Amino acid sequence: MHVFWSLTCPVCIRQKPWIDGLEARFPGLQVELMELSRSDRHHALFDQMAAERGIRAEFVPTLMLGNRAWVGDTPAQRTGIEAAISAALMGAALPPDDALRLPFLGEVNTESASLAGLTALIAFVDGFNPCSLWVLTLLLGMVIASGSRKRVAVVGVSFLLTTALLYGAFIAGLFSVMAWAFALPWVRWVVAVFALGFGLVSIKDYFWHGRGISFSIPEGQKPGIYTRLRQLRQEDLSTPALIAATVAMAAGIALVELPCTVGFPVVWSGILADRGLTTGAAFWGLLALYVLIYLGVELAIFAVAVTGMSLGRMGERHGRALKLIGGMVMVALAGALALRPTLMEDLTGSLLLFGGALGAALAVLLLHGRARLGT
């Protein structure tokens, strides 16, 4: 069995004690450790063996046995590798790889599919962030008052593109830190505690809005946001000037929104790092998926604004409900990270986790609404 790894890869270092114990557990197994950061020969062999198995020589750790390859390190992967080793030592055929064959997409590894599904779920819930939706509806509402569909389109597209680029850059930087930090065994617990705290504060905001600590846009910052938004209503602004003003405004507001938007990116980055993903095509693909889905909600609002030239503002009641839903999901993710991270290793487990959290949030909304009507 060939193991391609790197001294600079925290997941590889975490995996190494398990690798070191395989030869003792499976007499007859020969493990070849191929460290890549200091050997061109190992790199060349990695390229060759990866090409033979139809994968990219991009990610570590990568284990190869027979015609099979495993990328990353999860409990499910270790179980599969051990089963493959047992089969190989007995001269039996290796267990089939975990792959789905989908129309147009071809062969897709089920673990990659589950990670993409989890990314989509987290990004979708994150897309209903009350802070960003409040800013967008306020922005479009002010620009719609000009009566110019072109002006609404220019401001909306400029705002959303700037938001997407800045949010993507923030998440990429966050992930680079997480990928290094998750070499330490206790970091998963830190992320879980952070998620739990963030979620509980969000739930608190539903019941006791404006009291105590809150991950929201500070009230003291809102007058400045109103001022920046009103500047976009100046009719003498040319299109280039309007774009520049919108980009500058979006960049400034992104910093103000940071306490409100940081929660889900931290948890998502932690999950990817814990699953052994490194920066490469897979990460950038998942990041693009995250940002596109996150912006999907805002794109829908923007489309309504441009088409109908009318848009209502998001009130406090809507924001509190979204806080409750996001908080419930965050608490569920915290519990899974701390107690059962394997639950998120397949799409079914992720759907059950999110479905349970959303169901609990809807139940609270229903019961609380009835209680208020009864008083």
C-alpha positions in Angstrom: 0.0 0.0 0.0 1.4 3.4 -1.0 0.7 6.4 1.3 1.3 9.8 -0.2 1.5 12.5 2.5 3.3 15.7 3.4 5.0 17.1 6.5 3.0 20.3 6.0 -0.3 18.5 6.0 -2.0 18.5 9.4 -4.5 15.8 8.4 -1.6 13.6 7.3 0.1 14.0 10.7 -3.1 13.2 12.5 -3.6 10.1 10.3 0.0 8.8 10.7 -0.3 6.9 14.0 -3.1 4.8 12.4 -1.0 4.2 9.3 2.0 3.2 11.4 -0.1 0.5 13.2 -1.4 -1.1 10.0 1.5 -3.4 9.4 1.3 -4.8 12.9 -2.4 -5.4 12.6 -2.2 -6.9 9.1 0.8 -9.2 8.8 1.9 -9.4 5.2 0.9 -5.8 4.5 3.8 -3.6 3.3 3.2 0.1 3.7 5.3 2.5 1.6 5.3 6.0 3.0 5.8 8.6 0.2 6.5 12.1 1.7 6.0 14.7 -1.0 7.4 18.0 0.3 11.0 16.9 -0.1 11.1 14.4 -2.9 10.6 14.9 -6.7 10.7 11.1 -7.2 7.7 10.7 -4.9 5.9 13.4 -6.7 6.5 11.7 -10.1 5.3 8.4 -8.6 2.2 10.1 -7.2 1.4 11.6 -10.6 1.8 8.2 -12.3 -0.2 6.2 -9.8 -3.0 8.8 -9.6 -3.3 8.9 -13.4 -3.6 5.1 -13.5 -6.5 5.2 -11.1 -8.2 8.1 -12.8 -7.8 10.7 -10.0 -5.9 13.9 -9.7 -2.6 14.0 -7.9 -3.6 17.1 -5.9 -4.6 16.1 -2.4 -2.9 14.5 0.6 -3.2 12.2 2.4 -3.8 9.8 -0.5 -3.7 6.0 0.1 -3.4 3.5 -2.9 -4.0 -0.2 -2.7 -4.4 -2.3 -5.8 -6.6 -0.3 -8.2 -8.2 1.7 -5.4 -7.4 5.1 -3.9 -8.6 7.0 -0.9 -8.2 10.7 -0.4 -8.5 12.3 3.0 -9.0 10.7 6.4 -12.4 9.9 8.0 -13.6 7.1 10.2 -15.6 5.7 7.3 -12.5 5.8 5.0 -10.4 3.9 7.6 -13.1 1.2 7.8 -13.1 0.9 4.1 -9.3 0.8 3.8 -9.1 -1.9 6.5 -11.7 -4.0 4.6 -9.8 -3.6 1.4 -6.5 -4.7 3.1 -8.2 -7.8 4.5 -9.6 -8.7 1.1 -6.3 -8.1 -0.6 -4.4 -10.3 1.9 -6.9 -13.1 1.4 -6.5 -12.8 -2.4 -10.1 -11.7 -2.8 -11.3 -8.9 -5.0 -11.2 -5.5 -3.4 -14.6 -4.1 -2.3 -16.1 -1.8 -4.9 -15.3 1.9 -4.5 -17.9 4.2 -3.1 -19.1 5.9 -6.2 -22.3 7.0 -7.9 -22.7 7.1 -11.6 -24.8 10.1 -12.5 -26.1 11.3 -15.8 -23.9 14.0 -17.4 -21.6 14.0 -14.3 -20.3 10.5 -14.7 -18.7 8.9 -11.7 -18.9 10.8 -8.4 -17.4 9.5 -5.2 -20.1 9.3 -2.6 -18.0 11.0 0.1 -17.5 13.9 -2.3 -21.2 13.9 -3.0 -22.0 14.0 0.7 -19.6 16.9 1.3 -21.2 18.8 -1.6 -24.7 18.1 -0.2 -23.6 19.3 3.3 -22.1 22.4 1.7 -25.4 23.1 -0.1 -27.4 22.7 3.1 -25.2 25.0 5.2 -25.0 27.6 2.5 -28.7 27.6 1.9 -29.4 28.3 5.6 -26.6 30.8 5.7 -28.2 32.5 2.7 -31.1 33.6 4.9 -28.8 35.7 7.1 -31.0 38.4 8.5 -28.2 41.0 8.5 -27.4 40.7 4.8 -31.0 40.4 3.8 -31.9 43.6 5.8 -29.1 45.5 4.0 -30.1 44.2 0.6 -33.8 45.0 0.9 -33.0 48.4 2.4 -30.6 49.1 -0.4 -32.9 48.0 -3.3 -35.9 49.8 -1.7 -34.0 53.1 -1.7 -32.8 52.7 -5.3 -36.2 51.6 -6.5 -37.5 55.0 -5.4 -35.5 56.5 -8.3 -37.9 54.8 -10.7 -35.0 53.6 -12.9 -34.8 49.9 -13.6 -31.3 50.4 -15.0 -30.2 52.0 -11.7 -31.6 49.2 -9.7 -29.8 46.6 -11.9 -26.5 48.4 -11.7 -26.6 48.8 -7.9 -27.9 45.3 -7.3 -25.4 43.5 -9.6 -22.5 45.6 -8.2 -23.5 44.9 -4.6 -24.0 41.2 -5.1 -20.7 40.6 -7.0 -18.8 42.6 -4.4 -20.5 40.6 -1.6 -19.7 37.3 -3.3 -16.0 38.1 -3.9 -15.5 39.4 -0.3 -17.4 36.5 1.3 -15.5 34.0 -0.8 -12.2 35.5 0.1 -13.1 35.6 3.8 -14.1 31.9 3.8 -11.0 30.9 1.9 -8.8 32.6 4.4 -10.7 31.1 7.3 -10.3 27.6 5.8 -6.6 28.0 5.4 -6.4 28.6 9.2 -8.7 25.7 10.0 -6.8 23.3 7.7 -3.7 24.0 9.8 -5.4 24.2 13.2 -7.3 20.8 12.8 -4.0 19.0 13.3 -4.6 19.7 17.0 -7.1 17.1 18.3 -8.9 19.6 20.5 -9.7 22.2 17.8 -12.9 20.3 16.7 -14.2 20.9 20.3 -13.3 24.6 20.0 -15.3 24.8 16.8 -18.2 22.9 18.4 -18.3 25.2 21.4 -18.2 28.2 19.1 -21.1 26.8 17.1 -23.0 26.1 20.2 -22.5 29.6 21.6 -23.3 31.2 18.3 -26.5 29.2 18.0 -27.7 29.8 21.5 -27.2 33.6 21.1 -29.1 33.5 17.9 -32.0 31.6 19.6 -31.9 34.1 22.4 -32.3 36.9 19.9 -35.6 35.4 18.8 -37.1 35.5 22.3 -35.2 38.5 23.8 -34.2 40.6 20.8 -32.0 43.5 21.7 -31.0 42.2 25.2 -27.5 41.1 26.1 -24.9 39.9 23.6 -26.1 39.7 20.0 -24.4 38.8 16.7 -26.1 41.5 14.7 -25.3 44.8 13.1 -24.7 47.2 16.0 -27.3 49.9 16.3 -24.6 52.5 16.4 -23.5 51.5 12.9 -26.9 51.7 11.3 -27.0 55.5 10.8 -23.8 55.3 8.8 -25.3 52.5 6.7 -28.4 54.7 6.0 -26.1 57.6 5.0 -24.1 55.4 2.6 -27.3 54.0 1.0 -28.8 57.4 0.5 -25.7 58.5 -1.4 -26.6 56.0 -4.1 -29.9 57.9 -4.8 -28.0 60.9 -6.2 -29.3 61.3 -9.7 -26.2 63.1 -11.0 -24.0 60.0 -10.4 -22.7 58.5 -13.7 -22.9 54.7 -14.2 -19.1 54.2 -13.4 -19.4 56.4 -10.3 -22.5 54.6 -9.2 -20.7 51.2 -9.5 -17.7 52.5 -7.6 -19.9 53.9 -4.9 -21.8 50.7 -4.6 -18.6 48.6 -4.4 -17.1 50.8 -1.7 -20.4 50.8 0.2 -20.7 47.0 0.0 -17.1 46.5 1.2 -17.6 48.7 4.2 -20.9 47.1 5.1 -19.3 43.6 4.8 -17.0 44.5 7.7 -19.8 45.8 9.8 -21.8 42.6 9.1 -18.9 40.3 10.0 -20.1 39.4 13.6 -23.5 38.4 12.1 -22.1 36.3 9.2 -19.1 34.5 10.6 -20.9 31.6 12.3 -21.6 29.2 9.4 -18.3 29.8 7.5 -16.4 28.9 10.7 -18.4 25.6 11.1 -18.2 24.7 7.4 -14.4 25.4 7.2 -14.0 23.3 10.3 -16.0 20.4 8.9 -13.9 20.4 5.6 -10.6 20.6 7.5 -11.8 17.7 9.8 -12.6 15.6 6.7 -9.1 16.0 5.4 -9.8 18.4 2.5 -6.9 20.6 1.4 -6.8 23.6 -0.8 -7.2 22.5 -4.4 -9.8 22.0 -7.1 -12.1 20.2 -4.7 -12.0 23.0 -2.1 -12.5 25.7 -4.7 -15.4 23.9 -6.2 -17.1 23.5 -2.9 -16.4 27.2 -2.1 -17.9 28.2 -5.4 -21.0 26.1 -4.6 -21.2 27.6 -1.1 -21.1 31.2 -2.4 -23.5 30.6 -5.3 -26.1 29.0 -3.0 -25.6 31.7 -0.3 -26.2 34.4 -2.9 -29.2 32.5 -4.4 -31.6 34.0 -1.9 -30.3 37.5 -2.5 -30.4 36.9 -6.3 -34.1 35.9 -6.0 -34.9 39.1 -4.1 -32.9 41.1 -6.6 -34.8 39.5 -9.5 -38.1 40.5 -7.9 -37.0 44.0 -7.4 -35.8 44.5 -11.0 -38.9 42.8 -12.4 -41.6 44.5 -10.3 -39.8 47.7 -9.3 -41.2 47.2 -5.8 -39.9 45.6 -2.7 -40.9 45.5 1.0 -38.3 45.8 3.8 -37.5 42.9 6.1 -39.0 43.7 9.5 -37.8 42.7 12.9 -40.3 39.8 13.1 -38.8 38.2 10.0 -35.3 38.7 11.2 -36.0 37.1 14.6 -37.6 34.1 12.9 -34.5 33.7 10.7 -32.3 34.0 13.7 -34.2 31.2 15.4 -33.9 28.9 12.4 -30.2 29.6 11.9 -29.6 29.2 15.7 -31.3 25.8 15.7 -29.2 24.6 12.8 -26.0 25.9 14.4 -26.8 24.0 17.7 -27.5 20.8 15.7 -24.1 21.2 13.9 -22.4 21.8 17.2 -23.8 18.6 18.6 -22.8 16.6 15.6 -19.3 18.0 15.6 -18.8 17.2 19.3 -20.7 13.9 19.7 -21.1 12.2 16.3 -19.1 13.8 13.4 -19.7 10.6 11.4 -23.4 11.7 11.1 -22.4 14.2 8.5 -20.3 11.8 6.4 -23.3 10.8 4.2 -26.0 12.9 2.7 -28.8 11.0 4.5 -27.3 11.9 7.9 -26.9 15.6 6.9 -30.5 15.8 5.7 -31.7 14.2 9.0 -29.6 16.7 11.0 -30.9 19.7 9.1 -34.4 18.4 8.9 -34.5 17.9 12.7 -33.2 21.4 13.4 -35.6 23.0 10.9 -38.5 21.0 12.3 -37.6 22.1 15.9 -37.4 25.7 14.8 -40.8 25.6 13.0 -42.3 23.9 16.1 -41.0 26.8 18.3 -42.4 29.4 15.9 -45.8 27.7 15.9 -46.0 27.2 19.6 -44.7 30.7 20.4 -47.1 32.2 17.9 -50.0 30.5 19.5 -48.9 31.5 23.0 -48.8 35.1 22.0 -52.2 34.9 20.4 -53.6 33.4 23.6 -52.3 36.2 25.8 
